[in-house]
């Protein structure tokens, strides 16, 4: 069964639309979120869209209990990203540390 996003099926979306679709799914439908990420042609993304993709992959890694990989990716994005993903990554990194009860790293990762 194909999931609709607006008036199109997920398979007919552009890469950027697929990215926005995945972003909307990340908290409510992890299975479909993972599938949406797999449908994205990474090589066709702009640099800013690539940062969004990398953020969503890190988010997916955390959902799948790949905590160390997620932390590494989020830490890199929070210090090197050129878009607003920098701040989303930083906030998510603090959340990840909080959920894993790693308070000291959570506080130090909040670079403001």
Backbone as XML, in Angstrom:
<?xml version="1.0"?>
<chain id="A" units="angstrom">
  <residue number="1" name="UNK">
    <atom name="N" x="0.832" y="-1.169" z="0.000"/>
    <atom name="CA" x="0.000" y="0.000" z="0.000"/>
    <atom name="C" x="0.885" y="1.243" z="0.000"/>
  </residue>
  <residue number="2" name="UNK">
    <atom name="N" x="0.589" y="2.176" z="-0.838"/>
    <atom name="CA" x="1.361" y="3.410" z="-0.980"/>
    <atom name="C" x="0.780" y="4.491" z="-0.097"/>
  </residue>
  <residue number="3" name="UNK">
    <atom name="N" x="1.663" y="5.188" z="0.592"/>
    <atom name="CA" x="1.220" y="6.273" z="1.454"/>
    <atom name="C" x="1.183" y="7.565" z="0.655"/>
  </residue>
  <residue number="4" name="UNK">
    <atom name="N" x="0.154" y="8.340" z="0.847"/>
    <atom name="CA" x="0.011" y="9.599" z="0.118"/>
    <atom name="C" x="0.593" y="10.751" z="0.916"/>
  </residue>
  <residue number="5" name="UNK">
    <atom name="N" x="1.236" y="11.660" z="0.234"/>
    <atom name="CA" x="1.745" y="12.909" z="0.805"/>
    <atom name="C" x="1.133" y="13.983" z="-0.044"/>
  </residue>
  <residue number="6" name="UNK">
    <atom name="N" x="0.238" y="14.723" z="0.541"/>
    <atom name="CA" x="-0.548" y="15.708" z="-0.206"/>
    <atom name="C" x="-1.377" y="14.948" z="-1.221"/>
  </residue>
  <residue number="7" name="UNK">
    <atom name="N" x="-1.132" y="15.172" z="-2.520"/>
    <atom name="CA" x="-1.937" y="14.476" z="-3.523"/>
    <atom name="C" x="-1.119" y="13.496" z="-4.356"/>
  </residue>
  <residue number="8" name="UNK">
    <atom name="N" x="0.056" y="13.109" z="-3.909"/>
    <atom name="CA" x="0.929" y="12.232" z="-4.680"/>
    <atom name="C" x="1.284" y="11.011" z="-3.860"/>
  </residue>
  <residue number="9" name="UNK">
    <atom name="N" x="1.649" y="9.933" z="-4.529"/>
    <atom name="CA" x="2.141" y="8.780" z="-3.797"/>
    <atom name="C" x="3.602" y="9.038" z="-3.436"/>
  </residue>
  <residue number="10" name="UNK">
    <atom name="N" x="4.073" y="8.386" z="-2.399"/>
    <atom name="CA" x="5.442" y="8.603" z="-1.914"/>
    <atom name="C" x="6.470" y="8.309" z="-2.998"/>
  </residue>
  <residue number="11" name="UNK">
    <atom name="N" x="6.180" y="7.399" z="-3.878"/>
    <atom name="CA" x="7.143" y="7.020" z="-4.912"/>
    <atom name="C" x="7.312" y="8.091" z="-5.996"/>
  </residue>
  <residue number="12" name="UNK">
    <atom name="N" x="6.384" y="9.017" z="-6.133"/>
    <atom name="CA" x="6.472" y="10.022" z="-7.193"/>
    <atom name="C" x="7.010" y="11.364" z="-6.700"/>
  </residue>
  <residue number="13" name="UNK">
    <atom name="N" x="7.414" y="11.429" z="-5.447"/>
    <atom name="CA" x="7.925" y="12.679" z="-4.903"/>
    <atom name="C" x="9.355" y="12.931" z="-5.362"/>
  </residue>
  <residue number="14" name="UNK">
    <atom name="N" x="9.727" y="14.214" z="-5.471"/>
    <atom name="CA" x="11.117" y="14.554" z="-5.743"/>
    <atom name="C" x="11.933" y="14.244" z="-4.490"/>
  </residue>
  <residue number="15" name="UNK">
    <atom name="N" x="13.247" y="14.284" z="-4.615"/>
    <atom name="CA" x="14.108" y="14.024" z="-3.459"/>
    <atom name="C" x="13.821" y="14.980" z="-2.310"/>
  </residue>
  <residue number="16" name="UNK">
    <atom name="N" x="13.666" y="16.273" z="-2.617"/>
    <atom name="CA" x="13.405" y="17.255" z="-1.568"/>
    <atom name="C" x="12.035" y="17.023" z="-0.927"/>
  </residue>
  <residue number="17" name="UNK">
    <atom name="N" x="11.043" y="16.656" z="-1.732"/>
    <atom name="CA" x="9.721" y="16.341" z="-1.194"/>
    <atom name="C" x="9.779" y="15.081" z="-0.335"/>
  </residue>
  <residue number="18" name="UNK">
    <atom name="N" x="10.549" y="14.097" z="-0.788"/>
    <atom name="CA" x="10.715" y="12.855" z="-0.033"/>
    <atom name="C" x="11.392" y="13.144" z="1.312"/>
  </residue>
  <residue number="19" name="UNK">
    <atom name="N" x="12.341" y="14.069" z="1.297"/>
    <atom name="CA" x="13.037" y="14.478" z="2.516"/>
    <atom name="C" x="12.057" y="15.138" z="3.497"/>
  </residue>
  <residue number="20" name="UNK">
    <atom name="N" x="11.234" y="16.040" z="3.006"/>
    <atom name="CA" x="10.229" y="16.702" z="3.847"/>
    <atom name="C" x="9.215" y="15.681" z="4.368"/>
  </residue>
  <residue number="21" name="UNK">
    <atom name="N" x="8.850" y="14.739" z="3.528"/>
    <atom name="CA" x="7.923" y="13.676" z="3.908"/>
    <atom name="C" x="8.524" y="12.832" z="5.034"/>
  </residue>
  <residue number="22" name="UNK">
    <atom name="N" x="9.780" y="12.452" z="4.888"/>
    <atom name="CA" x="10.455" y="11.660" z="5.915"/>
    <atom name="C" x="10.514" y="12.435" z="7.222"/>
  </residue>
  <residue number="23" name="UNK">
    <atom name="N" x="10.806" y="13.711" z="7.135"/>
    <atom name="CA" x="10.900" y="14.545" z="8.329"/>
    <atom name="C" x="9.579" y="14.570" z="9.090"/>
  </residue>
  <residue number="24" name="UNK">
    <atom name="N" x="8.473" y="14.596" z="8.377"/>
    <atom name="CA" x="7.154" y="14.599" z="9.010"/>
    <atom name="C" x="6.822" y="13.246" z="9.649"/>
  </residue>
  <residue number="25" name="UNK">
    <atom name="N" x="7.401" y="12.178" z="9.112"/>
    <atom name="CA" x="7.099" y="10.828" z="9.599"/>
    <atom name="C" x="7.947" y="10.382" z="10.783"/>
  </residue>
  <residue number="26" name="UNK">
    <atom name="N" x="9.061" y="11.047" z="11.021"/>
    <atom name="CA" x="10.095" y="10.519" z="11.912"/>
    <atom name="C" x="9.601" y="10.143" z="13.304"/>
  </residue>
  <residue number="27" name="UNK">
    <atom name="N" x="8.676" y="10.883" z="13.869"/>
    <atom name="CA" x="8.210" y="10.578" z="15.223"/>
    <atom name="C" x="6.987" y="9.673" z="15.258"/>
  </residue>
  <residue number="28" name="UNK">
    <atom name="N" x="6.165" y="9.727" z="14.228"/>
    <atom name="CA" x="4.890" y="9.018" z="14.267"/>
    <atom name="C" x="4.876" y="7.674" z="13.553"/>
  </residue>
  <residue number="29" name="UNK">
    <atom name="N" x="5.783" y="7.475" z="12.611"/>
    <atom name="CA" x="5.760" y="6.245" z="11.838"/>
    <atom name="C" x="7.194" y="5.835" z="11.470"/>
  </residue>
  <residue number="30" name="UNK">
    <atom name="N" x="7.945" y="5.276" z="12.428"/>
    <atom name="CA" x="9.351" y="4.940" z="12.179"/>
    <atom name="C" x="9.577" y="3.992" z="10.996"/>
  </residue>
  <residue number="31" name="UNK">
    <atom name="N" x="8.676" y="3.075" z="10.767"/>
    <atom name="CA" x="8.841" y="2.136" z="9.653"/>
    <atom name="C" x="8.760" y="2.860" z="8.320"/>
  </residue>
  <residue number="32" name="UNK">
    <atom name="N" x="7.752" y="3.681" z="8.161"/>
    <atom name="CA" x="7.588" y="4.434" z="6.926"/>
    <atom name="C" x="8.685" y="5.504" z="6.791"/>
  </residue>
  <residue number="33" name="UNK">
    <atom name="N" x="9.109" y="6.066" z="7.917"/>
    <atom name="CA" x="10.210" y="7.025" z="7.945"/>
    <atom name="C" x="11.471" y="6.383" z="7.368"/>
  </residue>
  <residue number="34" name="UNK">
    <atom name="N" x="11.781" y="5.199" z="7.829"/>
    <atom name="CA" x="12.962" y="4.483" z="7.335"/>
    <atom name="C" x="12.854" y="4.205" z="5.837"/>
  </residue>
  <residue number="35" name="UNK">
    <atom name="N" x="11.670" y="3.814" z="5.390"/>
    <atom name="CA" x="11.447" y="3.556" z="3.965"/>
    <atom name="C" x="11.601" y="4.829" z="3.141"/>
  </residue>
  <residue number="36" name="UNK">
    <atom name="N" x="11.075" y="5.935" z="3.653"/>
    <atom name="CA" x="11.185" y="7.216" z="2.940"/>
    <atom name="C" x="12.646" y="7.617" z="2.783"/>
  </residue>
  <residue number="37" name="UNK">
    <atom name="N" x="13.463" y="7.391" z="3.815"/>
    <atom name="CA" x="14.892" y="7.705" z="3.717"/>
    <atom name="C" x="15.568" y="6.855" z="2.639"/>
  </residue>
  <residue number="38" name="UNK">
    <atom name="N" x="15.166" y="5.613" z="2.542"/>
    <atom name="CA" x="15.760" y="4.715" z="1.542"/>
    <atom name="C" x="15.395" y="5.116" z="0.117"/>
  </residue>
  <residue number="39" name="UNK">
    <atom name="N" x="14.295" y="5.831" z="-0.062"/>
    <atom name="CA" x="13.851" y="6.243" z="-1.395"/>
    <atom name="C" x="14.565" y="7.489" z="-1.907"/>
  </residue>
  <residue number="40" name="UNK">
    <atom name="N" x="15.404" y="8.096" z="-1.083"/>
    <atom name="CA" x="16.068" y="9.343" z="-1.460"/>
    <atom name="C" x="17.379" y="9.047" z="-2.177"/>
  </residue>
  <residue number="41" name="UNK">
    <atom name="N" x="17.576" y="9.703" z="-3.314"/>
    <atom name="CA" x="18.835" y="9.598" z="-4.059"/>
    <atom name="C" x="19.789" y="10.649" z="-3.503"/>
  </residue>
  <residue number="42" name="UNK">
    <atom name="N" x="20.661" y="10.224" z="-2.615"/>
    <atom name="CA" x="21.531" y="11.133" z="-1.875"/>
    <atom name="C" x="22.402" y="11.965" z="-2.811"/>
  </residue>
  <residue number="43" name="UNK">
    <atom name="N" x="22.873" y="11.357" z="-3.879"/>
    <atom name="CA" x="23.784" y="12.048" z="-4.805"/>
    <atom name="C" x="23.127" y="13.226" z="-5.518"/>
  </residue>
  <residue number="44" name="UNK">
    <atom name="N" x="21.808" y="13.312" z="-5.486"/>
    <atom name="CA" x="21.097" y="14.400" z="-6.155"/>
    <atom name="C" x="20.722" y="15.540" z="-5.212"/>
  </residue>
  <residue number="45" name="UNK">
    <atom name="N" x="21.062" y="15.422" z="-3.947"/>
    <atom name="CA" x="20.682" y="16.437" z="-2.966"/>
    <atom name="C" x="21.630" y="17.627" z="-2.986"/>
  </residue>
  <residue number="46" name="UNK">
    <atom name="N" x="21.085" y="18.803" z="-2.739"/>
    <atom name="CA" x="21.897" y="20.005" z="-2.567"/>
    <atom name="C" x="22.651" y="19.877" z="-1.240"/>
  </residue>
  <residue number="47" name="UNK">
    <atom name="N" x="23.684" y="20.688" z="-1.011"/>
    <atom name="CA" x="24.423" y="20.596" z="0.254"/>
    <atom name="C" x="23.535" y="20.778" z="1.497"/>
  </residue>
  <residue number="48" name="UNK">
    <atom name="N" x="22.601" y="21.700" z="1.446"/>
    <atom name="CA" x="21.728" y="21.911" z="2.606"/>
    <atom name="C" x="20.754" y="20.748" z="2.766"/>
  </residue>
  <residue number="49" name="UNK">
    <atom name="N" x="20.204" y="20.250" z="1.677"/>
    <atom name="CA" x="19.322" y="19.087" z="1.749"/>
    <atom name="C" x="20.092" y="17.866" z="2.241"/>
  </residue>
  <residue number="50" name="UNK">
    <atom name="N" x="21.364" y="17.762" z="1.865"/>
    <atom name="CA" x="22.196" y="16.655" z="2.339"/>
    <atom name="C" x="22.364" y="16.716" z="3.852"/>
  </residue>
  <residue number="51" name="UNK">
    <atom name="N" x="22.507" y="17.914" z="4.410"/>
    <atom name="CA" x="22.583" y="18.037" z="5.868"/>
    <atom name="C" x="21.293" y="17.568" z="6.527"/>
  </residue>
  <residue number="52" name="UNK">
    <atom name="N" x="20.168" y="17.915" z="5.932"/>
    <atom name="CA" x="18.881" y="17.451" z="6.460"/>
    <atom name="C" x="18.812" y="15.937" z="6.405"/>
  </residue>
  <residue number="53" name="UNK">
    <atom name="N" x="19.249" y="15.366" z="5.288"/>
    <atom name="CA" x="19.266" y="13.907" z="5.143"/>
    <atom name="C" x="20.161" y="13.275" z="6.215"/>
  </residue>
  <residue number="54" name="UNK">
    <atom name="N" x="21.349" y="13.828" z="6.419"/>
    <atom name="CA" x="22.267" y="13.292" z="7.423"/>
    <atom name="C" x="21.659" y="13.377" z="8.823"/>
  </residue>
  <residue number="55" name="UNK">
    <atom name="N" x="20.962" y="14.468" z="9.097"/>
    <atom name="CA" x="20.278" y="14.610" z="10.381"/>
    <atom name="C" x="19.220" y="13.518" z="10.541"/>
  </residue>
  <residue number="56" name="UNK">
    <atom name="N" x="18.417" y="13.298" z="9.511"/>
    <atom name="CA" x="17.361" y="12.296" z="9.592"/>
    <atom name="C" x="17.930" y="10.884" z="9.719"/>
  </residue>
  <residue number="57" name="UNK">
    <atom name="N" x="19.051" y="10.623" z="9.061"/>
    <atom name="CA" x="19.709" y="9.321" z="9.210"/>
    <atom name="C" x="20.169" y="9.138" z="10.661"/>
  </residue>
  <residue number="58" name="UNK">
    <atom name="N" x="20.763" y="10.175" z="11.248"/>
    <atom name="CA" x="21.192" y="10.100" z="12.646"/>
    <atom name="C" x="19.993" y="9.874" z="13.564"/>
  </residue>
  <residue number="59" name="UNK">
    <atom name="N" x="18.897" y="10.543" z="13.281"/>
    <atom name="CA" x="17.671" y="10.377" z="14.056"/>
    <atom name="C" x="17.194" y="8.926" z="13.959"/>
  </residue>
  <residue number="60" name="UNK">
    <atom name="N" x="17.238" y="8.379" z="12.750"/>
    <atom name="CA" x="16.848" y="6.991" z="12.527"/>
    <atom name="C" x="17.786" y="6.035" z="13.266"/>
  </residue>
  <residue number="61" name="UNK">
    <atom name="N" x="19.076" y="6.341" z="13.267"/>
    <atom name="CA" x="20.027" y="5.498" z="13.985"/>
    <atom name="C" x="19.676" y="5.446" z="15.468"/>
  </residue>
  <residue number="62" name="UNK">
    <atom name="N" x="19.336" y="6.591" z="16.045"/>
    <atom name="CA" x="18.963" y="6.594" z="17.454"/>
    <atom name="C" x="17.689" y="5.785" z="17.673"/>
  </residue>
  <residue number="63" name="UNK">
    <atom name="N" x="16.703" y="5.939" z="16.794"/>
    <atom name="CA" x="15.464" y="5.159" z="16.922"/>
    <atom name="C" x="15.752" y="3.659" z="16.886"/>
  </residue>
  <residue number="64" name="UNK">
    <atom name="N" x="16.785" y="3.284" z="16.142"/>
    <atom name="CA" x="17.139" y="1.875" z="15.985"/>
    <atom name="C" x="18.203" y="1.423" z="16.980"/>
  </residue>
  <residue number="65" name="UNK">
    <atom name="N" x="18.392" y="2.214" z="18.037"/>
    <atom name="CA" x="19.335" y="1.906" z="19.114"/>
    <atom name="C" x="20.796" y="1.873" z="18.674"/>
  </residue>
  <residue number="66" name="UNK">
    <atom name="N" x="21.126" y="2.539" z="17.588"/>
    <atom name="CA" x="22.521" y="2.719" z="17.179"/>
    <atom name="C" x="22.992" y="4.049" z="17.774"/>
  </residue>
  <residue number="67" name="UNK">
    <atom name="N" x="22.980" y="4.114" z="19.090"/>
    <atom name="CA" x="23.193" y="5.364" z="19.805"/>
    <atom name="C" x="24.552" y="5.981" z="19.526"/>
  </residue>
  <residue number="68" name="UNK">
    <atom name="N" x="25.614" y="5.178" z="19.528"/>
    <atom name="CA" x="26.951" y="5.731" z="19.305"/>
    <atom name="C" x="27.078" y="6.373" z="17.925"/>
  </residue>
  <residue number="69" name="UNK">
    <atom name="N" x="26.533" y="5.715" z="16.893"/>
    <atom name="CA" x="26.576" y="6.281" z="15.547"/>
    <atom name="C" x="25.755" y="7.562" z="15.469"/>
  </residue>
  <residue number="70" name="UNK">
    <atom name="N" x="24.597" y="7.551" z="16.111"/>
    <atom name="CA" x="23.733" y="8.738" z="16.115"/>
    <atom name="C" x="24.431" y="9.902" z="16.802"/>
  </residue>
  <residue number="71" name="UNK">
    <atom name="N" x="25.046" y="9.644" z="17.929"/>
    <atom name="CA" x="25.753" y="10.695" z="18.661"/>
    <atom name="C" x="26.885" y="11.266" z="17.823"/>
  </residue>
  <residue number="72" name="UNK">
    <atom name="N" x="27.665" y="10.399" z="17.192"/>
    <atom name="CA" x="28.766" y="10.874" z="16.342"/>
    <atom name="C" x="28.251" y="11.766" z="15.216"/>
  </residue>
  <residue number="73" name="UNK">
    <atom name="N" x="27.191" y="11.325" z="14.543"/>
    <atom name="CA" x="26.645" y="12.097" z="13.423"/>
    <atom name="C" x="26.045" y="13.413" z="13.890"/>
  </residue>
  <residue number="74" name="UNK">
    <atom name="N" x="25.306" y="13.378" z="14.989"/>
    <atom name="CA" x="24.690" y="14.601" z="15.509"/>
    <atom name="C" x="25.739" y="15.584" z="16.003"/>
  </residue>
  <residue number="75" name="UNK">
    <atom name="N" x="26.784" y="15.074" z="16.635"/>
    <atom name="CA" x="27.862" y="15.939" z="17.109"/>
    <atom name="C" x="28.554" y="16.625" z="15.926"/>
  </residue>
  <residue number="76" name="UNK">
    <atom name="N" x="28.808" y="15.863" z="14.878"/>
    <atom name="CA" x="29.437" y="16.432" z="13.683"/>
    <atom name="C" x="28.542" y="17.508" z="13.059"/>
  </residue>
  <residue number="77" name="UNK">
    <atom name="N" x="27.266" y="17.211" z="12.915"/>
    <atom name="CA" x="26.336" y="18.185" z="12.328"/>
    <atom name="C" x="26.206" y="19.430" z="13.200"/>
  </residue>
  <residue number="78" name="UNK">
    <atom name="N" x="26.177" y="19.247" z="14.511"/>
    <atom name="CA" x="25.990" y="20.403" z="15.392"/>
    <atom name="C" x="27.209" y="21.323" z="15.395"/>
  </residue>
  <residue number="79" name="UNK">
    <atom name="N" x="28.343" y="20.815" z="14.967"/>
    <atom name="CA" x="29.535" y="21.676" z="14.938"/>
    <atom name="C" x="29.921" y="22.115" z="13.526"/>
  </residue>
  <residue number="80" name="UNK">
    <atom name="N" x="29.459" y="21.398" z="12.494"/>
    <atom name="CA" x="29.932" y="21.694" z="11.138"/>
    <atom name="C" x="28.857" y="22.100" z="10.140"/>
  </residue>
  <residue number="81" name="UNK">
    <atom name="N" x="27.599" y="21.876" z="10.448"/>
    <atom name="CA" x="26.537" y="22.177" z="9.478"/>
    <atom name="C" x="26.476" y="23.676" z="9.187"/>
  </residue>
  <residue number="82" name="UNK">
    <atom name="N" x="26.086" y="23.996" z="7.956"/>
    <atom name="CA" x="25.983" y="25.399" z="7.541"/>
    <atom name="C" x="24.536" y="25.892" z="7.538"/>
  </residue>
  <residue number="83" name="UNK">
    <atom name="N" x="23.605" y="24.990" z="7.772"/>
    <atom name="CA" x="22.186" y="25.354" z="7.751"/>
    <atom name="C" x="21.616" y="25.295" z="9.166"/>
  </residue>
  <residue number="84" name="UNK">
    <atom name="N" x="20.319" y="25.508" z="9.263"/>
    <atom name="CA" x="19.650" y="25.441" z="10.570"/>
    <atom name="C" x="19.663" y="24.027" z="11.144"/>
  </residue>
  <residue number="85" name="UNK">
    <atom name="N" x="20.049" y="23.067" z="10.357"/>
    <atom name="CA" x="20.188" y="21.690" z="10.855"/>
    <atom name="C" x="21.193" y="21.658" z="12.002"/>
  </residue>
  <residue number="86" name="UNK">
    <atom name="N" x="22.128" y="22.588" z="11.986"/>
    <atom name="CA" x="23.110" y="22.697" z="13.073"/>
    <atom name="C" x="22.389" y="22.740" z="14.421"/>
  </residue>
  <residue number="87" name="UNK">
    <atom name="N" x="21.346" y="23.546" z="14.519"/>
    <atom name="CA" x="20.625" y="23.722" z="15.775"/>
    <atom name="C" x="19.705" y="22.542" z="16.084"/>
  </residue>
  <residue number="88" name="UNK">
    <atom name="N" x="19.086" y="21.993" z="15.059"/>
    <atom name="CA" x="18.259" y="20.796" z="15.270"/>
    <atom name="C" x="19.120" y="19.653" z="15.773"/>
  </residue>
  <residue number="89" name="UNK">
    <atom name="N" x="20.318" y="19.501" z="15.173"/>
    <atom name="CA" x="21.231" y="18.437" z="15.597"/>
    <atom name="C" x="21.670" y="18.651" z="17.038"/>
  </residue>
  <residue number="90" name="UNK">
    <atom name="N" x="21.953" y="19.898" z="17.393"/>
    <atom name="CA" x="22.388" y="20.202" z="18.756"/>
    <atom name="C" x="21.287" y="19.873" z="19.764"/>
  </residue>
  <residue number="91" name="UNK">
    <atom name="N" x="20.072" y="20.269" z="19.465"/>
    <atom name="CA" x="18.947" y="20.003" z="20.363"/>
    <atom name="C" x="18.700" y="18.504" z="20.477"/>
  </residue>
  <residue number="92" name="UNK">
    <atom name="N" x="18.749" y="17.810" z="19.360"/>
    <atom name="CA" x="18.538" y="16.364" z="19.373"/>
    <atom name="C" x="19.659" y="15.670" z="20.138"/>
  </residue>
  <residue number="93" name="UNK">
    <atom name="N" x="20.883" y="16.146" z="19.981"/>
    <atom name="CA" x="22.013" y="15.581" z="20.709"/>
    <atom name="C" x="21.806" y="15.723" z="22.219"/>
  </residue>
  <residue number="94" name="UNK">
    <atom name="N" x="21.361" y="16.893" z="22.653"/>
    <atom name="CA" x="21.058" y="17.094" z="24.076"/>
    <atom name="C" x="19.962" y="16.123" z="24.514"/>
  </residue>
  <residue number="95" name="UNK">
    <atom name="N" x="18.937" y="15.945" z="23.685"/>
    <atom name="CA" x="17.858" y="15.001" z="23.995"/>
    <atom name="C" x="18.378" y="13.571" z="24.113"/>
  </residue>
  <residue number="96" name="UNK">
    <atom name="N" x="19.234" y="13.173" z="23.179"/>
    <atom name="CA" x="19.797" y="11.813" z="23.199"/>
    <atom name="C" x="20.592" y="11.600" z="24.485"/>
  </residue>
  <residue number="97" name="UNK">
    <atom name="N" x="21.442" y="12.559" z="24.819"/>
    <atom name="CA" x="22.211" y="12.439" z="26.057"/>
    <atom name="C" x="21.289" y="12.394" z="27.271"/>
  </residue>
  <residue number="98" name="UNK">
    <atom name="N" x="20.227" y="13.160" z="27.242"/>
    <atom name="CA" x="19.275" y="13.155" z="28.348"/>
    <atom name="C" x="18.595" y="11.797" z="28.473"/>
  </residue>
  <residue number="99" name="UNK">
    <atom name="N" x="18.159" y="11.253" z="27.348"/>
    <atom name="CA" x="17.483" y="9.956" z="27.364"/>
    <atom name="C" x="18.406" y="8.825" z="27.790"/>
  </residue>
  <residue number="100" name="UNK">
    <atom name="N" x="19.705" y="8.986" z="27.536"/>
    <atom name="CA" x="20.674" y="7.961" z="27.944"/>
    <atom name="C" x="21.287" y="8.282" z="29.309"/>
  </residue>
  <residue number="101" name="UNK">
    <atom name="N" x="20.759" y="9.333" z="29.964"/>
    <atom name="CA" x="21.190" y="9.769" z="31.294"/>
    <atom name="C" x="22.676" y="10.126" z="31.347"/>
  </residue>
  <residue number="102" name="UNK">
    <atom name="N" x="23.155" y="10.676" z="30.255"/>
    <atom name="CA" x="24.539" y="11.140" z="30.174"/>
    <atom name="C" x="24.503" y="12.664" z="30.298"/>
  </residue>
  <residue number="103" name="UNK">
    <atom name="N" x="24.240" y="13.125" z="31.510"/>
    <atom name="CA" x="23.963" y="14.535" z="31.764"/>
    <atom name="C" x="25.141" y="15.445" z="31.424"/>
  </residue>
  <residue number="104" name="UNK">
    <atom name="N" x="26.342" y="15.061" z="31.810"/>
    <atom name="CA" x="27.506" y="15.927" z="31.569"/>
    <atom name="C" x="27.730" y="16.188" z="30.084"/>
  </residue>
  <residue number="105" name="UNK">
    <atom name="N" x="27.670" y="15.134" z="29.279"/>
    <atom name="CA" x="27.841" y="15.326" z="27.832"/>
    <atom name="C" x="26.675" y="16.113" z="27.248"/>
  </residue>
  <residue number="106" name="UNK">
    <atom name="N" x="25.495" y="15.926" z="27.790"/>
    <atom name="CA" x="24.334" y="16.686" z="27.322"/>
    <atom name="C" x="24.512" y="18.167" z="27.540"/>
  </residue>
  <residue number="107" name="UNK">
    <atom name="N" x="24.969" y="18.523" z="28.730"/>
    <atom name="CA" x="25.184" y="19.945" z="29.028"/>
    <atom name="C" x="26.305" y="20.512" z="28.166"/>
  </residue>
  <residue number="108" name="UNK">
    <atom name="N" x="27.405" y="19.772" z="28.022"/>
    <atom name="CA" x="28.532" y="20.311" z="27.241"/>
    <atom name="C" x="28.243" y="20.335" z="25.742"/>
  </residue>
  <residue number="109" name="UNK">
    <atom name="N" x="27.275" y="19.540" z="25.278"/>
    <atom name="CA" x="26.946" y="19.555" z="23.845"/>
    <atom name="C" x="26.054" y="20.739" z="23.469"/>
  </residue>
  <residue number="110" name="UNK">
    <atom name="N" x="25.521" y="21.422" z="24.457"/>
    <atom name="CA" x="24.667" y="22.595" z="24.203"/>
    <atom name="C" x="25.565" y="23.816" z="24.017"/>
  </residue>
  <residue number="111" name="UNK">
    <atom name="N" x="26.253" y="23.866" z="22.884"/>
    <atom name="CA" x="27.186" y="24.960" z="22.567"/>
    <atom name="C" x="26.392" y="26.162" z="22.074"/>
  </residue>
  <residue number="112" name="UNK">
    <atom name="N" x="26.258" y="27.140" z="22.892"/>
    <atom name="CA" x="25.486" y="28.328" z="22.489"/>
    <atom name="C" x="26.404" y="29.511" z="22.390"/>
  </residue>
</chain>
